[in-house]
């Protein structure tokens, strides 16, 4: 396969850094563009739905999106080596956001890290990487937390 557009899904974790490093290495091998994606998950509503969004909730979202852009810039500067990078910060659930952005950005490959949860934690929280791999329209490279990249 010849990957031209690699989407790297990241959060603020060690496993995401490993995925970013692996994704940028793949991009260098194939001469591919990179999109760094960070999902800002919606917070549960803390007010009566009849009142809509309060200024406090709007500030939370604004700060989260700002922090997301900072994270993406840090990851690009650490691993990017001047590779053309697109930043995607999206308000959505993790699985849905990754799948939707991979289709909209027309990714050839999704790179994602996994926290390596097992047992009850895996049962209760599920695995975003696992759900993405099952539903994605393109190949998915899952970088395990224990991987030496």
VMD Tcl script that draws the C-alpha trace (Angstrom):
set ca {
  {0.00 0.00 0.00}
  {1.06 3.54 -0.64}
  {-0.21 5.85 2.08}
  {-0.58 9.51 1.12}
  {-2.75 10.83 3.99}
  {-2.13 9.57 7.52}
  {-4.48 10.58 10.33}
  {-2.93 10.34 13.79}
  {-5.41 10.43 16.66}
  {-3.87 11.76 19.86}
  {-4.77 12.68 23.39}
  {-2.55 13.78 26.24}
  {-1.05 10.35 27.02}
  {2.12 8.33 26.59}
  {0.34 5.93 24.23}
  {-0.67 8.87 22.02}
  {2.94 10.06 21.86}
  {4.02 6.58 20.76}
  {1.30 6.59 18.11}
  {2.37 10.05 16.92}
  {5.98 8.96 16.63}
  {4.98 5.83 14.68}
  {2.60 7.82 12.47}
  {5.19 10.42 11.57}
  {7.73 7.66 10.84}
  {5.20 6.04 8.48}
  {4.58 9.43 6.86}
  {8.32 9.87 6.29}
  {8.54 6.41 4.69}
  {5.67 7.09 2.30}
  {6.07 10.84 1.83}
  {2.57 11.27 3.22}
  {0.69 14.24 4.61}
  {-0.27 14.05 8.28}
  {-3.36 15.19 10.11}
  {-3.15 15.28 13.89}
  {-6.57 14.79 15.45}
  {-7.54 15.53 19.03}
  {-11.08 14.88 20.18}
  {-12.58 17.18 22.79}
  {-15.29 15.06 24.38}
  {-18.48 16.83 25.38}
  {-18.93 17.38 29.08}
  {-22.21 16.26 30.59}
  {-24.67 19.12 30.98}
  {-24.56 20.68 34.43}
  {-27.54 22.93 33.97}
  {-31.16 22.52 33.11}
  {-31.46 21.81 29.36}
  {-34.13 24.49 29.12}
  {-31.50 27.16 29.79}
  {-29.16 26.11 26.97}
  {-25.44 26.72 27.18}
  {-24.34 28.88 30.06}
  {-21.29 31.15 29.78}
  {-19.38 28.75 32.06}
  {-19.97 25.82 29.69}
  {-18.97 27.91 26.68}
  {-15.72 28.85 28.47}
  {-15.02 25.16 29.18}
  {-15.37 24.32 25.47}
  {-13.26 27.31 24.40}
  {-10.49 26.35 26.85}
  {-10.65 22.70 25.77}
  {-10.31 23.61 22.09}
  {-7.46 26.00 22.89}
  {-5.69 23.29 24.91}
  {-6.26 20.88 22.04}
  {-4.47 23.21 19.59}
  {-1.56 23.58 22.03}
  {-1.30 19.78 22.33}
  {-1.29 19.33 18.55}
  {1.44 21.97 18.11}
  {3.58 20.29 20.79}
  {3.24 16.87 19.15}
  {4.06 18.26 15.71}
  {7.14 20.06 17.00}
  {8.31 16.91 18.81}
  {7.81 14.38 15.99}
  {6.90 16.28 12.79}
  {10.34 17.03 11.30}
  {8.80 19.74 9.09}
  {6.22 17.32 7.63}
  {3.08 19.04 6.29}
  {0.57 18.69 9.14}
  {-3.10 19.55 9.40}
  {-4.59 20.17 12.84}
  {-8.03 18.81 13.61}
  {-9.65 19.57 16.97}
  {-13.19 18.27 17.11}
  {-15.95 18.29 19.71}
  {-17.32 14.73 19.58}
  {-17.03 11.32 21.17}
  {-13.68 9.67 20.52}
  {-14.74 6.83 18.24}
  {-17.26 8.81 16.21}
  {-14.93 11.81 15.89}
  {-12.02 9.71 14.64}
  {-14.15 7.82 12.13}
  {-15.88 10.95 10.83}
  {-12.67 12.97 10.51}
  {-10.86 10.10 8.77}
  {-13.59 10.03 6.13}
  {-13.84 13.82 5.76}
  {-10.06 14.23 5.53}
  {-9.89 11.15 3.25}
  {-7.25 9.35 5.29}
  {-5.48 6.32 3.81}
  {-4.35 5.17 7.26}
  {-5.38 5.89 10.84}
  {-2.74 5.63 13.54}
  {-3.96 5.38 17.12}
  {-2.48 4.36 20.43}
  {-4.08 2.07 22.94}
  {-3.96 2.41 26.70}
  {-3.94 -1.35 27.11}
  {-6.87 -1.58 29.51}
  {-7.90 -5.10 30.39}
  {-10.50 -6.85 32.48}
  {-13.24 -4.77 34.07}
  {-11.81 -1.43 32.86}
  {-11.88 -2.69 29.26}
  {-15.39 -4.05 29.72}
  {-16.72 -0.81 31.20}
  {-14.83 1.71 29.08}
  {-14.31 -0.29 25.91}
  {-11.46 0.37 23.58}
  {-11.60 3.33 21.25}
  {-8.85 1.77 19.13}
  {-10.80 -1.47 18.86}
  {-14.02 0.29 17.82}
  {-12.16 2.43 15.28}
  {-10.42 -0.62 13.79}
  {-13.74 -2.43 13.40}
  {-15.60 0.45 11.75}
  {-12.96 2.37 9.78}
  {-13.07 2.52 6.00}
  {-9.25 2.47 5.81}
  {-6.49 0.48 7.53}
  {-5.80 1.24 11.20}
  {-2.39 0.95 12.84}
  {-2.83 0.42 16.58}
  {0.31 1.19 18.57}
  {0.26 -0.61 21.92}
  {1.18 1.28 25.07}
  {3.98 -1.22 25.72}
  {5.51 -0.75 22.26}
  {9.04 0.58 21.95}
  {8.74 2.97 19.03}
}
mol new
graphics top color blue
foreach p $ca { graphics top sphere $p radius 0.5 }
foreach p [lrange $ca 0 end-1] q [lrange $ca 1 end] { graphics top cylinder $p $q radius 0.2 }
display resetview
